[in-house]
Amino acid sequence: MKQLSRSIPMQVRFGMKVQRHENGCWLWNGSKTKRGYGEMYVDGQKHFAHRISWRIHRGPIPDGFFVCHHCDTPGCVNPEHLFLGTQSENISDAVRKGRVIPPCFQVSSQA
C-alpha cells in the first residue's frame, strides 16, 4: 500500500481526504492529532494538513510563520479560512477569540 500512495501526487492524496461542508469548512477526514488537527505524510515526514493546504493553494510558508484558522476549526483545511501569522499573532488571535486565557488572568489554585 505504501508504494501505491507514493505514486499518487500529494495534491490528489490531499483532495481524497477533504470533505466540504455547507459552513465553508473543508474538514480533514484523514489522520488527526489529539487536538483535532489533520496530519498527512509527505516524503516520509508527517505534516499538518492545514499547512499542506496552504502550500498547495497559496505557496510556501515563510520561516517562523504559523498557518492559523479564521474559523477556529482545527480540522479545517479550506485556504480561505487560513491566514499566516507569527507565534505572537497566533496567540493574540486565540486570546481575542476566547480560546485561551492569558496566564495573568488565570486563577491560581494555590493560595
ROSE-4610 file (N, C-alpha, C; in Angstrom, 1 decimal, always signed):
// ROSE-4610
residu = [M/M/M/K/K/K/Q/Q/Q/L/L/L/S/S/S/R/R/R/S/S/S/I/I/I/P/P/P/M/M/M/Q/Q/Q/V/V/V/R/R/R/F/F/F/G/G/G/M/M/M/K/K/K/V/V/V/Q/Q/Q/R/R/R/H/H/H/E/E/E/N/N/N/G/G/G/C/C/C/W/W/W/L/L/L/W/W/W/N/N/N/G/G/G/S/S/S/K/K/K/T/T/T/K/K/K/R/R/R/G/G/G/Y/Y/Y/G/G/G/E/E/E/M/M/M/Y/Y/Y/V/V/V/D/D/D/G/G/G/Q/Q/Q/K/K/K/H/H/H/F/F/F/A/A/A/H/H/H/R/R/R/I/I/I/S/S/S/W/W/W/R/R/R/I/I/I/H/H/H/R/R/R/G/G/G/P/P/P/I/I/I/P/P/P/D/D/D/G/G/G/F/F/F/F/F/F/V/V/V/C/C/C/H/H/H/H/H/H/C/C/C/D/D/D/T/T/T/P/P/P/G/G/G/C/C/C/V/V/V/N/N/N/P/P/P/E/E/E/H/H/H/L/L/L/F/F/F/L/L/L/G/G/G/T/T/T/Q/Q/Q/S/S/S/E/E/E/N/N/N/I/I/I/S/S/S/D/D/D/A/A/A/V/V/V/R/R/R/K/K/K/G/G/G/R/R/R/V/V/V/I/I/I/P/P/P/P/P/P/C/C/C/F/F/F/Q/Q/Q/V/V/V/S/S/S/S/S/S/Q/Q/Q/A/A/A]
num = [1/1/1/2/2/2/3/3/3/4/4/4/5/5/5/6/6/6/7/7/7/8/8/8/9/9/9/10/10/10/11/11/11/12/12/12/13/13/13/14/14/14/15/15/15/16/16/16/17/17/17/18/18/18/19/19/19/20/20/20/21/21/21/22/22/22/23/23/23/24/24/24/25/25/25/26/26/26/27/27/27/28/28/28/29/29/29/30/30/30/31/31/31/32/32/32/33/33/33/34/34/34/35/35/35/36/36/36/37/37/37/38/38/38/39/39/39/40/40/40/41/41/41/42/42/42/43/43/43/44/44/44/45/45/45/46/46/46/47/47/47/48/48/48/49/49/49/50/50/50/51/51/51/52/52/52/53/53/53/54/54/54/55/55/55/56/56/56/57/57/57/58/58/58/59/59/59/60/60/60/61/61/61/62/62/62/63/63/63/64/64/64/65/65/65/66/66/66/67/67/67/68/68/68/69/69/69/70/70/70/71/71/71/72/72/72/73/73/73/74/74/74/75/75/75/76/76/76/77/77/77/78/78/78/79/79/79/80/80/80/81/81/81/82/82/82/83/83/83/84/84/84/85/85/85/86/86/86/87/87/87/88/88/88/89/89/89/90/90/90/91/91/91/92/92/92/93/93/93/94/94/94/95/95/95/96/96/96/97/97/97/98/98/98/99/99/99/100/100/100/101/101/101/102/102/102/103/103/103/104/104/104/105/105/105/106/106/106/107/107/107/108/108/108/109/109/109/110/110/110/111/111/111]
x = [+0.8/+0.0/+0.9/+2.0/+2.8/+3.3/+3.7/+4.1/+3.0/+1.8/+0.7/+0.5/+0.5/+0.3/+1.5/+2.7/+3.8/+3.6/+2.9/+2.7/+1.6/+0.8/-0.3/+0.2/+0.1/+0.6/+0.0/+0.8/+0.4/-1.0/-1.2/-2.4/-3.6/-3.5/-4.6/-4.8/-3.8/-4.0/-4.6/-4.2/-4.8/-6.3/-6.7/-8.1/-8.9/-8.4/-9.2/-9.6/-8.9/-9.2/-10.0/-10.5/-11.2/-12.7/-13.5/-15.0/-15.4/-16.1/-16.5/-17.9/-18.0/-19.3/-20.0/-21.3/-22.1/-21.6/-21.0/-20.5/-19.2/-18.7/-17.5/-16.2/-16.3/-15.1/-14.9/-13.6/-13.2/-12.6/-13.3/-12.9/-12.0/-10.9/-9.9/-10.5/-10.6/-11.1/-10.0/-8.8/-7.6/-7.2/-6.0/-5.4/-5.4/-5.7/-5.7/-4.9/-4.5/-3.9/-4.9/-4.5/-5.4/-6.2/-5.7/-6.3/-7.2/-7.2/-8.1/-7.5/-6.2/-5.5/-5.2/-5.6/-5.3/-3.8/-3.4/-2.0/-1.8/-0.7/-0.5/+1.0/+1.4/+2.8/+3.1/+4.2/+4.7/+6.2/+6.7/+8.1/+8.6/+7.7/+8.1/+8.1/+7.6/+7.5/+6.1/+5.7/+4.3/+4.2/+3.2/+2.9/+1.4/+1.2/-0.2/-0.9/-2.2/-2.9/-3.2/-3.4/-3.7/-2.5/-1.3/-0.1/+0.1/-0.2/-0.2/-1.1/-2.3/-3.3/-2.8/-2.2/-1.6/-0.6/+0.3/+1.3/+0.7/-0.3/-0.9/-1.6/-2.4/-3.2/-2.6/-1.6/-1.1/+0.4/+1.1/+2.6/+3.3/+4.6/+5.5/+5.1/+5.4/+5.2/+6.5/+6.6/+7.8/+8.3/+9.6/+10.1/+9.6/+9.2/+8.8/+7.3/+6.6/+5.1/+4.3/+3.1/+2.1/+1.0/+0.3/-0.9/-2.0/-2.7/-3.8/-5.2/-6.2/-7.5/-8.4/-9.1/-10.1/-11.3/-11.6/-12.8/-12.7/-11.4/-11.1/-11.5/-11.5/-11.8/-10.5/-9.9/-8.6/-8.5/-9.6/-9.6/-9.9/-10.1/-10.4/-9.2/-9.2/-8.1/-8.5/-9.6/-10.0/-9.1/-8.4/-7.4/-8.0/-9.3/-10.0/-10.2/-10.1/-10.2/-8.9/-7.8/-6.5/-5.8/-4.9/-4.0/-2.7/-1.7/-0.3/-0.2/+0.5/+0.8/+2.0/+2.6/+3.7/+3.1/+4.0/+3.5/+2.8/+3.3/+2.6/+1.3/+1.1/-0.1/-1.1/-0.6/-1.5/-2.0/-1.2/-1.6/-2.6/-2.3/-3.2/-4.6/-4.6/-5.8/-6.6/-6.0/-6.6/-7.2/-6.4/-6.9/-8.1/-8.0/-9.1/-10.4/-10.3/-11.4/-11.9/-11.2/-11.6/-11.2/-10.3/-9.9/-8.8/-8.1/-7.0/-7.2/-7.0/-7.0/-5.5/-5.1/-3.7/-3.4/-2.1/-1.7/-1.9/-1.8/-2.0/-3.5/-4.4/-5.8/-6.3/-5.5/-5.9/-5.9/-6.9/-7.0/-6.1/-5.2/-4.3/-5.0/-4.7/-5.3/-4.5/-3.4/-2.6/-2.9/-3.2/-3.5/-2.6]
y = [-1.2/+0.0/+1.3/+1.2/+2.4/+2.8/+1.8/+2.1/+2.8/+2.4/+3.0/+4.4/+4.7/+6.1/+7.0/+6.5/+7.3/+7.6/+6.8/+7.1/+8.0/+8.3/+9.3/+10.7/+11.7/+13.0/+13.5/+14.3/+14.8/+15.6/+16.4/+17.2/+16.2/+15.1/+14.2/+13.5/+13.0/+12.3/+13.3/+14.6/+15.6/+15.7/+15.9/+16.0/+14.9/+13.7/+12.5/+12.5/+13.3/+13.3/+14.5/+15.3/+16.5/+16.4/+16.8/+16.8/+18.3/+18.8/+20.2/+20.3/+21.3/+21.4/+22.7/+22.8/+24.0/+25.2/+25.1/+26.3/+26.8/+26.2/+26.6/+25.9/+25.2/+24.5/+23.3/+23.0/+21.8/+20.9/+19.9/+19.1/+17.9/+17.8/+16.7/+15.4/+14.4/+13.1/+12.0/+12.5/+11.5/+11.5/+11.1/+11.0/+12.4/+12.4/+13.7/+13.5/+14.7/+14.7/+14.7/+14.5/+14.5/+15.8/+16.9/+18.2/+18.5/+17.5/+17.6/+18.2/+18.4/+18.9/+17.7/+17.9/+16.9/+16.7/+15.5/+15.3/+14.3/+14.5/+13.7/+13.6/+12.4/+12.1/+12.6/+13.4/+13.8/+13.5/+12.8/+12.4/+11.8/+11.0/+10.2/+11.0/+12.3/+13.1/+13.5/+13.6/+14.0/+15.5/+16.0/+17.5/+17.7/+18.9/+19.3/+19.5/+19.0/+19.1/+20.6/+21.4/+22.8/+23.5/+23.1/+23.7/+23.2/+21.9/+21.4/+22.1/+22.4/+23.1/+24.5/+25.1/+26.5/+26.3/+25.4/+25.2/+24.9/+24.1/+23.7/+24.9/+25.7/+26.7/+28.1/+28.4/+29.7/+29.8/+28.7/+28.7/+28.5/+28.8/+28.5/+29.2/+28.7/+29.3/+29.8/+31.2/+31.7/+31.2/+31.1/+30.6/+31.4/+30.7/+31.4/+31.7/+31.4/+31.7/+30.4/+30.7/+29.7/+29.8/+28.7/+28.8/+28.7/+29.8/+30.0/+29.9/+29.6/+29.4/+30.6/+31.2/+32.2/+31.6/+30.3/+29.6/+28.9/+28.8/+28.2/+26.7/+26.1/+24.6/+23.9/+23.2/+22.6/+21.7/+21.0/+20.1/+20.7/+22.1/+22.8/+23.0/+22.7/+22.9/+23.9/+24.6/+25.5/+26.7/+26.9/+28.0/+29.4/+29.5/+30.8/+31.0/+29.9/+30.0/+30.1/+30.2/+30.1/+31.5/+31.8/+33.0/+32.8/+33.5/+33.4/+34.3/+33.9/+34.8/+34.3/+35.2/+34.8/+34.1/+33.5/+32.9/+33.9/+35.1/+36.1/+36.4/+36.6/+36.9/+35.7/+34.5/+33.3/+33.3/+33.6/+33.6/+34.7/+35.9/+37.1/+36.8/+36.1/+35.7/+34.8/+33.8/+32.8/+33.5/+34.5/+35.2/+36.1/+36.8/+37.7/+36.9/+35.7/+34.9/+34.0/+34.2/+33.5/+32.0/+31.6/+30.2/+29.9/+31.0/+30.8/+31.9/+31.6/+32.6/+33.0/+34.2/+34.6/+34.2/+33.8/+33.4/+34.5/+35.7/+36.8/+36.9/+36.3/+36.3/+35.0/+34.0/+32.7/+32.7/+32.1/+32.0/+30.9/+31.2/+30.2/+29.4/+28.1/+27.1/+27.1/+27.8/+27.9/+29.2/+29.1/+30.4/+30.5]
z = [+0.0/+0.0/+0.0/+0.7/+0.7/-0.6/-1.5/-2.8/-3.6/-3.5/-4.2/-3.8/-2.5/-2.0/-2.5/-2.6/-3.1/-4.6/-5.3/-6.7/-7.0/-6.0/-6.2/-5.8/-6.6/-6.3/-5.0/-4.3/-3.0/-3.0/-4.1/-4.2/-4.3/-5.0/-5.2/-3.9/-3.2/-1.9/-0.9/-1.0/-0.1/-0.4/-1.6/-2.0/-1.7/-1.6/-1.3/+0.2/+1.0/+2.5/+2.9/+2.0/+2.3/+2.0/+3.0/+2.8/+3.0/+2.0/+2.1/+2.7/+3.6/+4.4/+4.0/+4.3/+4.0/+4.7/+5.8/+6.5/+5.9/+4.9/+4.2/+4.6/+5.7/+6.2/+5.3/+5.0/+4.3/+5.5/+5.9/+7.0/+6.6/+7.3/+7.1/+7.6/+6.7/+7.1/+7.3/+7.2/+7.4/+8.8/+9.1/+10.4/+11.1/+12.4/+13.1/+14.4/+14.9/+16.2/+17.3/+18.6/+19.7/+19.8/+19.3/+19.3/+18.1/+17.2/+16.0/+14.7/+14.7/+13.5/+12.6/+11.3/+10.3/+10.2/+9.8/+9.5/+8.4/+7.6/+6.4/+6.2/+5.7/+5.4/+4.0/+3.9/+2.6/+2.7/+1.7/+1.6/+2.9/+3.5/+4.7/+6.0/+5.9/+7.1/+7.4/+8.6/+9.0/+9.0/+8.4/+8.3/+8.7/+9.2/+9.5/+8.2/+8.0/+6.8/+6.4/+7.4/+7.1/+6.5/+6.9/+6.3/+4.9/+4.7/+3.3/+2.4/+2.9/+2.2/+1.8/+2.7/+2.4/+1.3/+1.4/+0.4/-1.0/-1.0/-2.3/-2.9/-2.1/-2.7/-2.6/-1.8/-1.6/-1.8/-1.7/-1.9/-0.6/-0.6/+0.5/+1.8/+2.9/+4.2/+4.7/+4.9/+5.3/+6.7/+6.9/+8.1/+9.3/+10.4/+11.6/+11.6/+10.5/+10.4/+10.7/+11.3/+11.6/+10.5/+10.2/+9.4/+10.4/+10.5/+11.6/+10.9/+11.8/+11.3/+11.7/+10.7/+11.0/+11.6/+11.2/+11.6/+12.9/+13.4/+14.7/+14.7/+13.6/+13.4/+13.1/+14.1/+13.8/+12.6/+12.3/+11.2/+9.8/+9.8/+8.5/+7.7/+6.4/+5.5/+4.4/+4.5/+3.4/+3.4/+2.3/+2.3/+2.5/+2.3/+2.5/+4.0/+4.8/+6.3/+7.0/+6.2/+6.8/+6.6/+7.5/+7.3/+8.0/+7.5/+8.1/+9.2/+10.3/+11.4/+12.2/+12.9/+13.8/+15.0/+15.9/+17.1/+18.0/+18.1/+18.9/+18.3/+17.0/+16.4/+16.6/+16.5/+16.7/+18.1/+19.1/+20.5/+20.7/+20.2/+20.3/+19.7/+18.6/+17.9/+18.8/+19.4/+20.3/+21.6/+22.1/+23.3/+23.0/+21.8/+21.4/+21.2/+20.7/+20.4/+21.6/+22.7/+23.9/+24.0/+23.1/+23.1/+24.1/+24.6/+25.5/+26.6/+27.8/+28.9/+29.1/+29.0/+29.3/+30.7/+31.0/+32.3/+33.4/+33.1/+34.1/+34.5/+33.8/+34.1/+34.7/+34.8/+35.3/+36.8/+37.4/+38.8/+39.3/+40.2/+40.8/+41.8/+41.8/+42.7/+44.0/+44.0/+45.2/+46.0/+47.2/+48.0/+49.2]
